[in-house]
Amino acid sequence: MSIKRTIIQATLDQLTIDQKVQRGLDEKRVNRIASAFDANALGAITVSLRADGTRVILDGQHRWAAGKTAGHVATVTCVQYEGLSVAEEAELFLTLNNTKQVQAVDKFRVRVISGEAAALDMNNILHKHGWKVAQSTDHWRLSAVGELEKVYKGSGVRKTGGDILAENVVQILTSAWAGQSNSAHAVILGSLGKFLGWYGIDVDHSKIIRELSGFKPMNFVADVKAVKDVEHCDLANAGAKILVNLHNKNRRKNQLEAWQNR
């Protein structure tokens, strides 16, 4: 079926949202818009007409929700697409929101739905080790997708093998902390990525896991921030320096060379 684009009029009740292709609804934002609602400023809402007749919002869900909250009953202008797959809806959402402040977690989720190879690969790595991407600090939840992607791209020290690096980083933090809250913190991801990315196969993973398991995740993060302030370097370099020291602790042989900021 070819994709059609038309301009239509529809009531707010004739539109709906699908969280698979949308960001989470920000209730505070909805209430703020609704409190000063102006129908003349509503603008056009972009929707996808699906085979079952539902019109799924791709852009404008906060204006739509605010209008419903404010009791708006008149029709609104919609830019309607017909013939999109769910993956194509997700891609269009990203295109429409590329210059807006869409949370990284929401963008990542939509990238997975749209079938983007890198996002699928990272998502599979996380699921393999029991993690789920979500804007939450609960156990087994990872929200630092931006930092994970830096690791996946090599953490600034590798040009290839970023997928293996990401796998190793997630495996180590999982083995050390078993999904504890905040153990997938951006500082931890970045530190492990820089450390493992540089030293590679010379790292004794079991030693690092044992050492990290002696920390609470946020205590490790606090130590990294303290080293950053003293060394005047970025967080990933500060964390890598700590990890080198932990790796070499009580070892007479097979020590790693001292960390140099990279």
N, C-alpha and C positions, 0 to 999 in steps of 0.2 A: 504494500500500500504506500503510495507516495505521500509525502508530508505536505499538508495544506496549512496555510496561515491566513486567518481571517480576523476581522474586528467584529465583535458581537457585544450585545448588551445582556447582562445577566444579574439576577439578584444575588446577594451575598449567600443566601441559603442554598443556591444552586452550585456553590463552590465548596471545595473541601481541601484538606491537606493530607499528604502522605509523608510520614517521617522518614521513609526510605530515601526520598529525594529532596528533603528539606532540612534546614537547620532546626534546632529546638526552639519552641516559641518562648520568647522573653516576655513574661507576664507584666513586668514593670514597664517595659517599653510600650506594650499594648495599652496599659492603663494611662500612661502619660499621653499617648496619642488620643485616646478616647476622651480624656478630660478636656481637651481643647479641640474636639473633632470638628473638622470643616469638610463637608462633602465636596466642596469645590476643589479642595486640595488632595482628594483621594487618588487621582491619577488612574492610569490604566493598570490592571492586574493581568499578569501573564499566566495562562492556564494551558493545560494539556487535556484535550478531550479523549478519553479512553474508550475502548470498544464497548464497555458496559454502560456508557453514557455519563460516567462521573467526570467532573471537571476538576482536575487536580491543580492546585496553585503552584507555580514554579517561581514566581516573584511577586511579592506584595502580601505575604501572609499576615504580617503585623498590621498593615493598613486594613486588611480584611477583618481580622479579629477585633481591631479597634472599632470598626464600623458596626460590627455585630454587638459589641459591648455598648456602643452609643445608641443602638436601636435604629440604625439606618436601614430603611426598607426599600428605597428606590433602587432601580437598576444601576449598575456600574459598567464602565467600559472595560472590556477584556480583550487582550490579544490572545487569540486561541490558536493552538497548534493541534493538528489532528494527524495521527499516524506515527507518533513517537513510541518507541519502546521505552521501558523503564530506564534502561541504561542511557538512552538518548535524552530522556527527561533529566536525568542526573547531570549529564554533560551540559545541557542548556542551563540548568540551575547554576552551575559553576561559571559559565560564561556570563550570565546576567549579573552574578554577584562578585565578579572578579575584582572590582574596585571597591567593594563594600567590606565592612568589618565582620565577615563570616568567621566564626570560631574555627580554629584549626581542626578540632575534633569533628565538627560538622562537615568541613570540606573533605577531610580524610574519608569519612563514612560514605560521602557521595562519590568520591573517587573510586572507592571499592565497588559500589553499585554500578558505576559506569564501566567497570572492567579495566581500569588503568593497571598496567602490568606491575609497576613498582608498588602501588598501594596494595594490590592483591598479594604480592610477595610478602610485604611487611605484615599484612594482616594474617597471612598463613603462619608466619613465624610466631607471632603472638599467640594465636589460637593453639598452635602446637604445644606451647608451654603453659597454657591455661589462662592467658590474658585476654581481656576485652578492652577495646578502645572506648572510653567514656569520659565525660567531663566530671570526674569524681575522684576523691581520695580514698575510696573504699578499697578493701582487699581485692586483688586481681583486676584492678582497673588502671589503665594507662591513659593519661591525657596529654603527655608530652610528645605528641606525634611529630612536632617540628624537630625536636632533638633526635628522635628515632630516625627521622629521614636524613639528618646530617650523618648519623652513624652509617645508615644504609648507603650513603654516598661516599663513605670512606673516612669520615671524621677529619678531613683535611690532611691526612697522612697517607692515604691509600688512593690509588687511581683505579684499581680493580678489586674485586672480591668483597665489595661492601655488603653483599647479601650474606656472605659467610661471617663477616664481622658482626653484623646485626644479630645473626643467629647466636654467635658466641656471647655477645653482650647480654642478650635476653636469657640465655641458658645459665650464665653465671649469677645474675641477680636473682633469678628464680631459685637456683639451688641454694644461694646464701640466705634468702629471706622468705622463700615459699609464699610469694604473693602478698607479703605484708603491705599494709597501707603505706604509701609514699616510697616504697622501695623501687618503683619505676620512675622516680623523680628525674627531672631533666638534668640535674647536676650529676646524678649517678650514671645515667645513660651517657652523657658527654664525657665523663671521666673514664669510664670503662672503654668507650669507643676510641678515645685518643690513646689510651694505654695499650689496649690489645691491637689497635691498628698499627702502632709503631713496632712493638716487640714481637707480634705474631706468634709463631710456633715456639718461641723461647719461653713463653709464659707457662708456668705451672698452674693450670686452672684450679686444681684441687686445693692448692695452697691459698690462692686468692679467695676461693669460696670459704675456706675455714676462717681466714682472717676477717672477711666481711661479716660473716655470721656472728662475730663477736661484737658488732656494732648494732645499734638501732639505726635504721635508715636515716632518720633526720639528724642523728648525732654525727654520722659520716658526712652528711651535707654541711653541717655546721663547721666541721673540721676543714672541709674543702674551702669554705668561704673565709675561714681564718687564715689559711695558707695564701689564698688569693690576695688578701689585704697586705700580708707581710712581703710576699714575693712580687707584688704588683704585676700579676699575670692574669689571664682569664681563668674562668672556673675549670674548664676542661684540662688545662695544663696543671693547675693546682691539684686537681683530683688525680691526674696521672702521676704526679710526683709522690703523693701519698701512697698510691697503689704500688709504685716501685719499692718504696720503703717497706711496705707490708710484705711484698713478695720476697724481699731479701732478708727480712727479719729472721734471725737465728739460723741463717744458711751460711755454710762455709764454702759450698761449691754452687756452681750454676747460678750465680748472682747476675742480675741484670745490670747493665751500665747505668750510671746515675742519669736521672731525667734532665734533659735540656728542653726548655720551652720551644714548642714547634707551632 
